[in-house]
Amino acid sequence: MNPSPQLASPAVPSTSPGWLETVQAGVDRRLAEALQLPDERGLDARWTAATDQLRGYVLRPAKRLRPALLLAGHGLGGGGQPPEGAWQFAAALELLHTFMLVHDDVADEADTRRGGTALHHALAQGHRKTGEDLAVVAGDHLFALAVEQMLACGLPGAARAARAYLAVCRHTAAGQFLDIDLARAPLAEVTLWQTLKVAQLKTARYGFSAPLQCGVMLASGAAPTPAEEALLPQLERLGTRIGVAFQLRDDLIGLFGDAQVTGKPVDSDFLQGRRTFPLVAAWTRASPTDRAELERLWNLPRAQKTPEALAAARALVQRTGGLEATQRVIDRASRGAERALAALELPKEAAPVRQLLAALVQKLSRRAA
């Protein structure tokens, strides 16, 4: 695995190791500041206790990829050293992402997240349904705080960037809807193209294209510049390819990963019956007998999806070529990202950002967590 690049200071892109760690530290500090919420401290003692738990949840160690890409986009847009407002906007993206994770964990009935207890379990206090309800409300709170932080960052391009990112979030909701809804469909009715559409809607634009593009918008200001208008479609192509590679790698980790490494369950896709790319790729290559077994295993009642059933499902996906086919698409998407990155028309001073993104593509497509 290639080392991740670094910022020479918390704001100046370079390619030295530790870049993500530097961004993580800077974003975590701003998240902690945003979550102080002095206006809420007197509302009620129960709410104060809940927001303390929420703060701990948000500040768990995480990749902070979207903030990092936003800051990289700011550099690609010629913004130079990102001002404090760009860091605040970057932290707001992480708040918005965490809101989605809270809701996802409720939908997935997940037990853990980022190496700790899922928020709905932490809030449950022995009452599962109440914990889920409270977590949904806490997620709504994070959403509102995220938008508030975006609009309050003080940069001329903030409103433009916020509108663009929230529009992409609507498409993300469509992708999440499809991901859940397709779990009810027979495998014979699910196509590889549909699984790629989910990856593009749910992950690629929201997680990769949009942060890069919004960083450029923040660098441009209140109105788009000719350079921005030329760059945004190129970043759409770049982000889509990185995002597809990332999501398909996530699909593999979600079936073949190690929970001790990932810090989250690696059986949730199986438990939820999600029609992920590795599964559908395996089904399209399988014999009629193996297809029937894949269908049976994925449609078992949740209580019957034992570790033994998961092991059988993993073995079947691997034996029928689902793992290998998925890795080929990941490699193809990664190469496409590298070509899209090389084709970016950038000023000489943006060369370090191109290099750090190249290293990031390599890192993300080969990650184990």
C-alpha positions in Angstrom: 0.0 0.0 0.0 1.4 3.4 -0.9 1.8 5.9 1.9 -0.9 8.6 2.0 0.3 12.1 1.2 0.4 15.0 3.7 0.0 18.7 4.0 3.3 20.4 4.8 1.3 22.6 7.2 -2.4 22.0 8.0 -3.3 23.8 4.8 -0.5 23.6 2.2 -0.7 20.4 0.1 2.4 18.2 -0.4 3.0 14.5 -1.0 4.9 13.6 2.2 3.5 10.8 4.4 0.8 11.6 7.0 -1.3 14.0 5.0 -4.6 12.3 6.0 -3.5 12.2 9.6 -2.8 16.0 9.5 -6.3 16.6 8.0 -7.9 14.3 10.5 -6.3 16.2 13.4 -7.4 19.6 12.0 -10.9 18.5 11.3 -11.3 16.8 14.6 -10.4 20.1 16.4 -13.0 21.9 14.5 -15.6 19.2 15.0 -15.0 19.5 18.8 -15.5 23.3 18.6 -18.7 22.9 16.5 -20.1 20.4 19.0 -19.6 22.7 22.1 -23.2 24.0 21.5 -23.4 26.5 24.4 -26.9 27.5 23.4 -28.1 24.0 24.2 -26.5 23.4 27.5 -29.5 24.8 29.5 -32.2 23.1 27.5 -32.5 19.9 29.6 -30.2 17.6 31.6 -31.3 14.6 29.5 -30.5 16.4 26.2 -27.1 17.5 27.6 -26.3 13.9 28.4 -27.4 12.8 25.0 -25.3 15.5 23.2 -22.3 14.4 25.3 -22.7 10.9 23.9 -23.2 12.3 20.4 -20.0 14.3 20.7 -18.1 11.2 21.6 -19.6 9.3 18.7 -18.7 12.0 16.2 -15.1 12.3 17.4 -14.3 8.6 17.2 -11.3 8.0 14.9 -12.3 8.1 11.3 -10.8 8.5 7.8 -12.3 12.1 7.3 -12.0 11.5 3.5 -14.7 14.1 2.5 -13.0 16.9 4.4 -9.6 15.9 2.9 -11.0 15.9 -0.6 -12.7 19.3 -0.1 -9.4 20.8 1.0 -7.7 19.1 -2.0 -10.4 20.6 -4.3 -9.7 24.0 -2.8 -6.1 23.6 -3.9 -7.1 22.4 -7.3 -9.2 25.5 -7.7 -6.2 27.7 -7.1 -7.3 28.8 -3.6 -3.9 28.5 -2.2 -3.7 28.0 1.6 -7.2 27.1 2.7 -8.7 29.7 5.1 -10.3 28.8 8.4 -13.7 29.0 6.6 -12.7 26.1 4.3 -11.7 24.0 7.3 -15.1 24.8 8.9 -16.9 23.8 5.7 -14.8 20.6 5.6 -15.8 19.7 9.2 -19.4 20.3 8.3 -19.2 17.7 5.6 -18.1 15.2 8.2 -21.0 16.2 10.4 -23.3 15.6 7.5 -21.7 12.2 6.8 -22.0 11.2 10.4 -25.7 12.0 10.3 -26.1 9.6 7.4 -24.1 6.9 9.3 -26.4 7.2 12.3 -29.4 6.6 10.2 -27.7 3.9 8.2 -26.9 2.0 11.4 -30.5 2.1 12.5 -31.7 0.8 9.1 -29.0 -1.9 9.1 -29.5 -2.9 12.7 -25.8 -2.5 13.1 -24.1 -3.1 16.5 -20.9 -1.2 16.0 -19.4 1.8 14.2 -15.9 3.1 14.1 -14.7 0.7 16.7 -17.4 1.5 19.2 -21.1 0.8 20.0 -23.5 2.1 17.3 -25.3 5.2 18.6 -28.8 3.7 18.7 -27.4 1.0 21.1 -25.6 3.6 23.2 -28.8 5.6 23.6 -31.1 2.6 24.1 -30.5 1.9 27.9 -32.3 -1.5 27.5 -35.1 -0.2 25.2 -34.1 -1.0 21.6 -37.0 0.8 19.8 -36.5 3.9 21.9 -32.7 3.9 21.2 -33.4 3.7 17.5 -35.9 6.6 17.7 -33.5 8.7 19.7 -30.6 8.0 17.3 -32.8 9.2 14.3 -33.4 12.4 16.2 -29.7 12.8 17.0 -29.0 12.3 13.3 -31.4 15.0 12.4 -29.6 17.3 14.9 -26.3 16.6 13.2 -27.9 17.4 9.8 -29.1 20.8 11.0 -25.7 21.5 12.6 -23.9 20.6 9.4 -25.9 22.9 7.3 -25.6 25.7 9.9 -21.8 25.3 9.9 -21.6 25.3 6.1 -23.5 28.5 5.8 -21.7 30.2 8.7 -18.2 29.5 7.4 -17.9 33.1 6.0 -16.6 32.2 2.5 -18.2 34.0 -0.5 -18.8 30.6 -2.2 -20.3 28.9 0.8 -24.0 29.1 -0.2 -23.1 27.9 -3.7 -21.1 24.9 -2.4 -23.7 24.0 0.2 -26.5 24.0 -2.4 -24.4 21.8 -4.7 -23.5 19.3 -1.9 -27.1 19.1 -0.6 -28.4 18.4 -4.1 -26.0 15.5 -4.4 -27.2 14.3 -1.0 -30.7 13.9 -2.5 -29.2 11.6 -5.1 -27.4 9.7 -2.3 -30.8 9.2 -0.6 -32.0 7.7 -3.9 -29.0 5.3 -4.0 -29.6 4.3 -0.4 -33.3 3.7 -1.2 -32.3 1.4 -4.1 -29.8 -0.4 -2.1 -32.4 -1.3 0.6 -35.3 -1.9 -1.8 -33.3 -4.2 -4.1 -32.8 -6.6 -1.1 -36.4 -7.6 -1.7 -35.8 -8.6 -5.3 -34.9 -12.1 -6.6 -31.3 -12.2 -7.6 -32.4 -13.1 -11.2 -34.0 -9.6 -11.4 -30.9 -7.6 -10.2 -28.3 -6.6 -12.7 -24.6 -5.7 -12.3 -25.5 -2.3 -13.8 -28.0 -1.7 -10.9 -25.4 -2.4 -8.3 -23.0 0.0 -10.1 -25.8 2.6 -10.2 -26.2 2.2 -6.4 -22.4 2.7 -6.0 -22.5 5.8 -8.1 -25.5 7.4 -6.4 -24.8 6.3 -2.9 -21.0 6.8 -2.7 -19.2 8.1 -5.8 -20.7 11.5 -6.2 -21.5 12.2 -2.5 -18.2 10.9 -1.2 -15.7 11.9 -3.9 -16.9 14.1 -6.8 -18.9 16.5 -4.7 -16.3 17.3 -2.0 -13.7 18.0 -4.7 -16.1 20.2 -6.7 -17.3 22.1 -3.6 -13.6 22.8 -2.7 -13.2 24.4 -6.1 -16.4 26.4 -5.6 -15.1 27.7 -2.2 -11.9 28.7 -3.9 -13.7 30.5 -6.8 -16.0 32.6 -4.7 -19.6 33.7 -5.1 -19.7 33.2 -8.8 -18.2 30.4 -11.0 -15.0 31.3 -12.9 -14.2 30.0 -16.4 -11.5 27.8 -14.8 -14.0 26.3 -12.4 -16.5 25.6 -15.2 -13.8 23.7 -17.1 -12.6 21.8 -14.0 -15.9 20.6 -12.5 -16.8 18.1 -15.2 -13.3 16.7 -15.0 -13.6 16.2 -11.3 -17.0 14.5 -11.8 -15.3 11.9 -13.9 -12.4 11.5 -11.5 -14.6 11.3 -8.4 -17.0 8.8 -10.1 -14.1 6.4 -10.8 -12.5 6.7 -7.4 -15.9 6.3 -5.8 -16.9 3.2 -7.7 -13.5 1.6 -6.8 -14.0 2.6 -3.1 -17.6 1.3 -2.9 -16.8 -2.1 -4.6 -13.8 -2.4 -2.3 -16.3 -1.7 0.6 -18.5 -4.4 -0.8 -15.6 -6.9 -0.6 -14.7 -5.8 2.9 -18.4 -6.1 3.9 -18.2 -9.8 2.9 -14.6 -10.9 3.4 -13.3 -8.3 5.8 -12.1 -8.6 9.4 -14.2 -6.8 12.0 -11.1 -6.3 14.2 -9.6 -4.3 11.3 -12.7 -2.5 10.1 -14.1 -1.5 13.4 -17.6 -2.3 12.1 -19.5 -5.5 11.2 -18.4 -7.4 8.2 -21.6 -9.4 8.0 -24.2 -6.6 7.7 -24.6 -6.9 3.9 -25.3 -10.6 4.3 -27.6 -10.1 7.2 -29.6 -7.4 5.4 -29.6 -9.4 2.1 -28.1 -6.6 0.2 -27.6 -7.2 -3.5 -23.9 -6.1 -3.7 -21.7 -6.3 -6.8 -19.7 -9.3 -5.6 -22.9 -11.3 -5.0 -24.5 -10.4 -8.3 -21.2 -11.0 -10.1 -21.1 -14.5 -8.5 -24.7 -15.2 -9.4 -24.2 -14.3 -13.0 -21.3 -16.7 -13.3 -22.7 -19.5 -11.2 -24.2 -22.8 -12.3 -28.0 -23.3 -11.7 -27.3 -25.3 -8.6 -25.0 -22.6 -7.2 -27.4 -19.9 -8.1 -30.1 -21.6 -6.1 -27.8 -21.9 -3.1 -26.8 -18.3 -3.3 -30.5 -17.3 -3.4 -31.2 -19.6 -0.4 -28.4 -18.3 1.7 -29.1 -14.6 1.0 -32.8 -15.0 1.7 -32.5 -16.9 5.0 -34.3 -15.4 7.9 -31.9 -13.2 9.8 -32.0 -15.5 12.8 -30.7 -18.3 10.6 -27.8 -16.3 9.2 -25.3 -17.9 11.4 -21.5 -17.7 11.1 -21.6 -21.0 9.4 -24.1 -19.7 6.8 -21.9 -16.6 6.3 -18.8 -18.8 5.8 -20.7 -20.9 3.2 -21.9 -17.7 1.4 -18.3 -16.3 1.3 -17.0 -19.6 -0.1 -19.6 -19.7 -2.8 -19.0 -16.1 -3.9 -15.3 -16.8 -4.1 -15.6 -20.1 -5.9 -18.0 -18.8 -8.5 -15.8 -15.9 -9.3 -17.6 -13.0 -7.6 -14.5 -11.9 -5.7 -12.2 -12.0 -8.7 -14.7 -10.2 -10.9 -15.2 -7.4 -8.4 -11.4 -6.9 -8.0 -11.1 -6.6 -11.8 -13.7 -3.8 -11.8 -12.0 -2.1 -8.9 -8.7 -2.2 -10.8 -10.3 -0.9 -13.9 -12.0 2.0 -12.1 -8.7 2.8 -10.3 -6.9 3.0 -13.6 -9.7 5.2 -15.0 -9.2 7.5 -12.0 -5.5 7.7 -12.6 -6.1 8.6 -16.2 -8.7 11.2 -15.3 -6.3 12.6 -12.7 -3.5 12.8 -15.3 -5.8 14.6 -17.7 -6.7 17.4 -15.3 -5.6 20.7 -16.8 -4.0 22.4 -13.7 -1.6 25.2 -13.1 1.9 24.3 -12.1 1.3 25.2 -8.5 -1.4 22.6 -8.2 1.0 19.7 -9.1 1.4 18.6 -5.4 -2.4 18.2 -5.1 -2.4 16.0 -8.2 0.3 13.9 -6.6 -1.5 13.5 -3.3 -4.7 12.5 -5.0 -2.8 9.9 -7.0 -1.5 8.4 -3.8 -4.9 8.5 -2.3 -6.4 6.6 -5.3 -3.9 3.8 -4.7 -4.5 3.7 -1.0 -8.3 3.6 -1.2 -8.5 0.9 -3.8 -6.3 -1.4 -1.7 -7.5 -0.7 1.8 -8.6 -3.3 4.3 -10.9 -1.1 6.4 
